[in-house]
Amino acid sequence: MNQSALEELLAKMTLEEKIDQLLQLTGDYYKGSDISTGPSSYMKFEEDTVNNTGSILNVLGAKKLKQIQTEYMEKNRHKIPLLFMADIINGYKTIFPIPLGLGSTFNPDLVQESAAVAAKESAAAGLHITFSPMVDLVRDPRWGRVMESTGEDAYLNGLLGAAMVQGYQGESLSEEGTLAACVKHFAAYGAAEGGRDYNTVDMSERTLREQYLPAYKATLDAGCAMVMTAFNTVDGIPATGNKWLMKDLLRDEWGFEGVLISDYAAIAELMAHGVAEDGEEAAKLAIEAGVDIDMVTPVYVHNLKKLVDERKVSEQLIDESVMRVLQLKNQLGLFENPYRFADEEKEKEIILSDEHRNLARKIVSESLVLLKNEGALPLSKNNQSIAFIGPYVDSKALSGLWSIHGDSDQVVTLKQAVSEKVDGSKVGFAKGTEILDPDTKISGFAHEVEEKEFNPEAAKADLQEAVELAKKSDVVVMALGEHFIQSGEGGSRAAITLPEIQLDLFRKVYEVNPNIVVVLFNGRPLDLKEINEKANAIVEAWFPGTEGGNGVADILFNDVNPSGKLSMSFPHSVGQIPVYYNSFNTGRPLKKGEAGHRFQSRYTDIPNEPLFPFGYGLSYTEFEFFDFALDNKVLTNTGKLTASITVKNTGKYAGKETVQLYIQDLAGSVVRPVKELKGLKKVELQPGESKTIEFTITEEMLRFYTADMKFESENGKFKIYIGSNSDMDIFEEFELRK
């Protein structure tokens, strides 16, 4: 359908029909969804509204969606097809590591491949749009939704967010097996105060533009079709009603012409925030901010017509929003084929195919981060007895909270994977304990978890079994972690330690066998003080998904050498939060490793630096960096510098190293971070092999928001750091002369 035909269609629609196109409902209204993803109370809508609504949330399955679309089209006067949207965050049925784990791959190509698989599977199941990627920059691990982000760095988030968009959308949305992407949450949701979900965000415009906005912009530059509003405030105004953010910045400054959708019930929440007295005012704020779709509230359908009739809102605003919705439907080819790529046979053929599972396994192994290793890893398949102990040894709950469409029975557990890999006489397995402390009750989405009634005798027997197994084993692998509902939306935690019942198991095992490898399954960085002090090795596995057990076992036994790098810093303790690598120096900086004195910017009881910094991750081999050089010490406005460094594998195993480039602006009109990631390259080296890695530096890479709020570079001196993580001291200097 061409644009003139869309305009003719819009002209034929009544005001009520146009407003209905701006409503999104759950599948409950269409014999569909059994999944709730918000504070839903089943709201009543007029039958005409249900028959004309523009989109449906979280219903999947080709047969089901085709039926809903057929019945809808029969009732819709203009034969405008429905849009089907869903939360496909880290896979549909083939579940990949949570996004924080995907971030730890530092590998845009792999991340793009994972998104392409998610698109193929869910498109065959009838889906049109995914609410992904989430590129909220995160610095506070108390916030449960850090699991949905790729981390604390604007450059990495933008790189991986763009890769996800390209994976979902392909070269064109007309291609089979593609989805429209929706970047979220616009904007700065990751900076919620205290790490508490839905909480206030307050920051300077400079920080917003330099740190929090670039990743969203990168996804839009990659062609992302949709944007979702955030729940939080920005400069005192909730994002969903923030005209400066959504219209002046997103629409006018950035030129975004796609669809803007509210997060779940966010328009109605303008009243709870206190910027709207009633539904009329909330609807007016949101539509004037350019929010096109009201997700699962009656605010638009109950109030926009009255506002137009009373000339409080221009019907032109309604028309603009409806046109954007119609254009997206047209871009997806729905007017020609309302069922798009929904195909029951294709579903059976590709969902959880060997190809998809093999990719998931590969990505798991590249997302795992080796945090510590004092000779305990890799494990031997033949020459040692190994005890696998902990509540995650034989658990299928490895996919994280947002894998709401995945099938847990398809998940490979660690026990299953190890049993396939190692002679049974060499290994033993024991649960040891439950995941959560007794009497713990947590709920979220369609899940509610209440630990079964605590049985002291059964718990004692589980613990004793684990201790006895540890006694007679050469090494103990402890599979510990959070419950998956402890992270994700609504999963904010003030204390980010492991449950006490698991720490008690760890202590009891340590008493009889201190040769412990800890494998962590979690959705956020944790306080690992005690674990780090006692364990000989620590592997961060995140929530790894369908092939989690296989990917972890591949790393433990060195079938794959670990190469993951932290996409988010781990704190020494919760009192250090927020802690992140690209901070400011302050006027009284404390140098790394120095004891310092009272009147410096420091803690008196812990270091300033994180326990494990951004970009950090060990390997079973060793890498040496040398011959760091710049081809020029002066950079001009139109010129470029080449920074080179040689990396050599000096160990005995083949391995991958992520070479990271950081730049520091030594003096600016405003304070500049101590380091900023500006480039990365992943290199694979055989033992004894070396390669020279080159990075190109241009003036554009040095721009920032100056004291005059102009985005430009300033003349002066800079340091370039190249190495294996953000905590490194080897550098070269150059000067910018424009």
WOLINDA-V400397 format. One line per field, one symbol per residue. phi: phi as a letter, one per 40 degrees, with the letter a starting at -180 (. if undefined). psi: psi as a letter, one per 20 degrees, with the letter a starting at -180 (. if undefined). A space follows every 50 residues. Layout:
BEGIN
phi=???
psi=???
END
This chain:
BEGIN
phi=.ccccccccdccccdcccccccbbbccdcbfbcbbbbaccbcccbcdccc cbdcabbfbbhdcccccccccccccccbfccccbbacbcbhcbcccdddc cdcccfbdcccccccccdcdccccchcbabcaccbccbbbcccccdcccc hcbcccccccccccdccccfcaccccgbbccbcabcagccbddggcdgcc baaccccdccbccdccccccccgdcbbbcccccbfgbddcbccccccccc ccccgcbccbbccdgccccdcccgbbcacccccccccccgccbccfbccc ccbcccccdcgcbccdccccccccccccccdcgcccaccfbcacccdccb cfcddccccdcccdccccbccaabgcbccccbbacbbbbhcccbcccbbg ccccbcbccccccccccccccbddccbbbacgaccbcdgcbbaifccbbb dddcbdccccccccdcccccdcbcabbbcbicccccbgdgbcbcbbccdd cccccdcccdcbaccbbbbbbabacbcbdccccbccabbcbfccgdcdcc cccdcdbgcbccbcbccacbccacccccbacccccgcbcbcdgccgbdcb caccbacccccbcdgcicbcbbbbbafcabcacbbbdbcabbbbabbbcc cbbcabbccbbbbbccabcbcbccabcbaaacbbbcdgcbacbbbbbbdd cbcaccdcfbcacbdicbbbbbacacbabcabbabcbc
psi=prhhhhhgghhiqrgghghhijpprrihikleqkppkamppoqpqqhhgh iiqhrqplproggghhgggghghhhphjloqqppqrnnglqfgoprqqhh ghhihknhggggghhhggggghghjjqhpqmqqpkpppjoihphjhhirj ajpgggggghghhgghggibhqiipqkqqpqoqrpoqkhikppjkpqjrq porqhggghhghhhhghhhhhijphrqprrhrqolipphiknhgghggfg gggikpjappqqrojhghihghhjiphahghggggghhijohpoolrjgg hihhgghghjkhpphhgggggghhghhghghikhhhnhidjpohhhghgh pkrhgghhgggghghihqpohqoljhqrqpihjqpppoprijgkqjmjir hjliirohiipprgggghhhhqphiiqqppggrrgqqqjppqrpcjqppo pqppohggghggggggghghhjqhqpooorarqhiirapjkqpholrqqh hhhgggggghhininppppporjrqrokggghhhqhqppoiboibgkggg gghhghjkhppqjqppipqprhrhiipppqhlaqhrimqpqpiqharhlr nrqiirrhqrgorpiqprrirqppprlpqqiqipprhiaqqppqqpppoj ajqqrppopppqqpohprirpqqhqppiqqppppprpiqqqppqqpprhh ijqroahjkpnrrqqaqqqpppbiaimqiprqqrppo.
END
